[in-house]
């Protein structure tokens, strides 16, 4: 029985192609075309693909694929009503292409501190992978502060002396991320604590989808100018908090968003075994030392910079082998400069023993 799957990597230079000036409907249409092309290739190669796992393919898009439509093609967070409309459409696409595990880039969004009529009416249920649970109080202030403290306890506490100085002092000091000022974690907490402030809550989240379900949601943990230099009194970025990496059909997945990879947020957790390490970025360099996959596992990076979009294998002896340009694996490479779709056929790594059934309750992140 064949033990192969396919991995599809979408790279798109948003600044070159005006992606952020396009509507969400236009971006969804591009995503659907890519998934249609990917599914077509899966069917062509069906005789070489495994039938023993719940997915035959994996698809990754770059960070910030879903943002607000901006007439000057600038990265800007979508508002809550856009996210409310977008999420079921993504789940619909995932259900349509049910044999592809999809990470559709990230969803960059801001939501008001006080829940509005446009907010989600139900909370996410890990047992079903859909929104069926009753929502909590309308004031999100207390929950936001709890999440920030949880980040401090479960994520920021893992910092090491090898981390960059800006990160090790982030609790009390802000820093510059390029041209954008990043406030300290303490400043964010103080803003949320004051009842005189009503900042919008900013998140940058990568969904992991399979069939009609959301298996996980990973929120970016390292702030690299997410709030675009705004004061936390106006726009407060909440860094993510991970739990477990999702396991599907005996294979475990880990996700990082851009600066998280530069900071080694996944590798410091020592998840073992980890079969697939995903990175979506705009953009970060691939760092071999921060690759977290186990022997025979894969590192897949979808970036807005095609030179950083890559697929690597960790060989049984621990050696990292880049297979991005190896025609033994690469079966698709099409598009134009700044907008490419590449597809690879790869052998599955050894699964967990015993292989567990798909469990959408095993999540990367506390869900809302």
N, C-alpha and C positions, 0 to 999 in steps of 0.2 A: 504494500500500500504506500503511495507517495506520501512523503512527510514535508511538503513544501507549502509556503504561502507567498503572497506578493505584498510588497511594500511600495506605496505611491507617495511621492514627495512633491508638493506644490511650492514653488518659489515665485514670489511676485514683488517687484520693486514698486511699492505704492506711490512713491514720489515721481517716478518716471511715467507711470501709467495712469496717474490721477485716480487711483482706487478710492481714496477717501472722499473724493468729490462725487462718486457714484452712489446710487441709492442702495439700500439694503436689498431690495428686490433684484437689482442688477448683480450684486455680489452673490446672492443665493443662486442666481441663474448660472454664474460661472462655476460655483461649487457643484451644482447639479450636472453641468456638462463634464466636469472632471470625473465625477463619480460614475457617470454613464460610460465615459471612455475607460475608466478603470474596470468597471463591471464587464465591459465587452472583452477586454483582455483576459480577465479571469475566466470567462467562458471559453475563449480560444485555447487557454492553457489548462482547462479543467482536468485533463488526464494526468497532469503533473502536480496537481494540488491535493492537499490533505482533505479528507472528508470527515476526519475524526475530531475536529475542533469547531467551535461555533462561528468562526470567521475564516474566510479564505484570503482576505486582504486587509491591509491597514492603510489608512489615508491620513496624512498630516498636512495642514495649511499653516502659514506663518502667523506669528503674533500680530494682534491688532487688526485681524481681518475684518472683524465686525466692530465698527465705530460709528459715530454720528456722521451723517452726510454733511460735508463742509465745502462751501463753494470755493474756498481757497486751497482745497486739498490738504488741510491740516488735520493732524490727529486730535480728535476731540471726543469725549465720552458720549455715548448715546444716553438718552433719558429712559426712565423706567418703562414708559408706555411702549417704546420701541423694543426693549428687551422682552416685555410681556408678549408682544406679537411675534418676535423672532424665535423664541425658544420652541414653541410648538411646531414651527416650520422646520427647524433643524431636526426635531424628533421625527417629523413626517418624512424628511429626506432619509434619515437613518433607517426608518422602517422600510422605505422603498428599496434601499440598498442594504438589505439586512445581513448580507454575508461580508460586509466591510466594517471593520472597527474604525470609527471616525473621530479624529481630533480636529475640528474645523477652525484651527487657529485659536485666537482668544476673542472673548467678548469684553470690550472695554466700555464700562457703563458707570453712571452715577445715579444714586437714588436718594430721595429726600429723607431727612431724619424722621419726619412724621409720615407714616404710611398714608397714601392717597387712594382715591377710588380707582386710579389707574394701576395700582400695585397688584402683584399676584394675590389672588384670593385664597390660595391654598399653599401650604408648605410642602417641601420635597419629602417624599417617603422613600428611604433607602430600600425598603422591602419590595417596592414595585418599580422603582426607577422613574416615578412620575409624581406630579403634585396632587396629593390627595389628603394631606393632613391639614387640620385647622391651623390658621395663623395665630401668632401670639399678639401681644399688645401693639397698638398702632405706633407708639413712641419707640423708635429703634435705638435710643440713646444707651440704655442699660446694656442691651445685647451687643452693641458695637464696642462698648468699653470692656465687656467680658471677653469678646474675641481678641481685642488688643492685648489684654492681660494673658490670655491663653497663648497668643503668639510669643509673648515674652517668656512664658514658662516652658513651652514645648519646642519652640524653634530657635528663638534668639539665644536661649540658654546653651545651645550647642555650638556657639561661636568658639573659635580657637585663636591662639596667638598667631597662626598663619593667615588669618583673615586680613583683608585690607583695613587700614586704620579707620577709614570712614565707617566701616561696618561695625567694628568693635566698639566704637564710641557713639553709635547711632542712638542709643537709649537716651543720652543727655545732650547730644550735639547734632545739629543738622550738618549737611554737606552739600556740595555742588555736584549735580549729575549733568555734566556738560554745561549748558547755559542755564539750567533750571535748579533753583534752590529746593532742597529736600528738608522738611522740618524734622526735628527729633521725635522719637516715639513719645517722649514726655510731653512735648508740645501738642501732639495729636490728642493725647489723653486729656490734657488740660482743656483743650477746646471742646471735647465731647462732654467733659464734666460740667462745664458752665451752662446753666439753663438759659443764659442770655444768647448763646450761640446755637445756630441751627445749620451746621455745615451739611453739604451733600456728602454722602458716603460713596467713595470711589473704589471700584474693584476692577481687576484685570484677570479674567478667569478663562481657563481652558477646560472645555467639556470633553469627556470621554463617552462616546455614544456607541451603542450596538443594538440594532433592531429598534424597537419603539422605546428603548430605555436609556436614561442617562446613568451610566455606571459610576461616574465620579465627576467631581468638579474640583480642579486644582486652582487656587487663587495665588497669583504671583506673591512672593514673599519678600523680595528685595526691591525697594523703591528706587527706580532710576528715572526720576522726573515724571512720575505718573501724574501728579497733580499740576504739571506744567507751570511750576513756580508759584501757584496760588497758596495763600495762607490756609492753614488747616481750619481756621474759623469759617472759611467759605467752601473748601473742597478738601475733605480728609480721606487720604488713602489708607485703607485697612489692609495690612499685610496678611497673607494667608496662614492657615494652620493645617498641617497635614495630619492624617491618621495613618491608615494602612494604604499600601498600594493595591489597586484592584487586581483580582485574580479571575481570569476567564479561561475555563476549560483546561486548567492545569498550568497556565502561563501567567506570570506576574508582570505588571507594567508600572513604570514610574514616569512622572512628568516633571519637567522644569520649564519655566518661562524666562527666556532671555537672561537677564542679569543673575537669576538664580543659578544658572549653569556656571557663569563666571565665578560665582561665589561657592560653588560646590554644595548646594543645598540638599541634593539627593544623595551624593556619595557619602556625606557625613552621617547619614542615618544607618549605614551598614545593612541595607536590606539584602538578604541572601536566602534563596536565590532570587535574582532579578533577571528576567528573560529579555525584557525590552526597556530601554531607556529612551524616552522621547524628549526632544527639545523643540520648542517653537520660539522664534525670535525675530526681532527687528532692531539691530541684529547683534549677535554676540559671536565671538570666535569659538570654534570647537576646541575644547580643552581636553586632551587625552587623560590628564591626571584627574579630571573630574568626571570621567565616565564611570557609571555605577553598575553596568550590567555584569553578570556572572560569565564564566567561561562558556563559550558557544552562544552567548547572547548578543543582542544587536543594539547599537546606538543609532537612532534616526533623528535627523535635524532638518526641519523645514524652516527656512529663513527668507527674509526679504532680500538678502544678498545671496545670489546663486552660488558664489564661490564658497560660502559657508554651508550651503545645503548639502548634506552628505549622508551616507549610510556606511557604518563600520561594523565589523565583526570582532569580538574578542575570541581569539582562537583558544583551543583547549589548553595551550601552554601559557596563556595570558597575553600573548602578543596582540596588539591592535592592528587590524587589517582594514584599510579603506577599500571598499568595493564599489564606490560611486561610479567609476569609469570602467569597471571590469565587465566585458560583454558576456562573460559566463553567467553573470547575475542580471545585468541591465537588459531589459526587454522593451523599454519604452523611453524615449527622450524626444519630446516635441514641444513646440511653442515658438517663442520669439525672444530676442534679448530682453531680459528683465521680467519675463513671464514664462515659466517652464513647468512641465509636468514630467517627472521621471518615474519609471516603474521597474521594480526588481523582483526576481524570484529567488527566494532564499529557503534553505532547509530549516525546519523548526528546531530550536534547542531542546534538550531533554526536558520534559515537563516535570512539575512537582510530583512527588511520589508519596501517597497515591494522588492521582489527578483529582481535583475537587470539581464539583459541578459549578457552573457560573453562579456567582453570588454578588448581585449588585449592592448588597449591604456593606461590602468591604470597600471603603472609600478612601480617597486621598485627603479629603477635607471635610470639615464640619459643613453640613448643608444648611441652607436657609429654609 
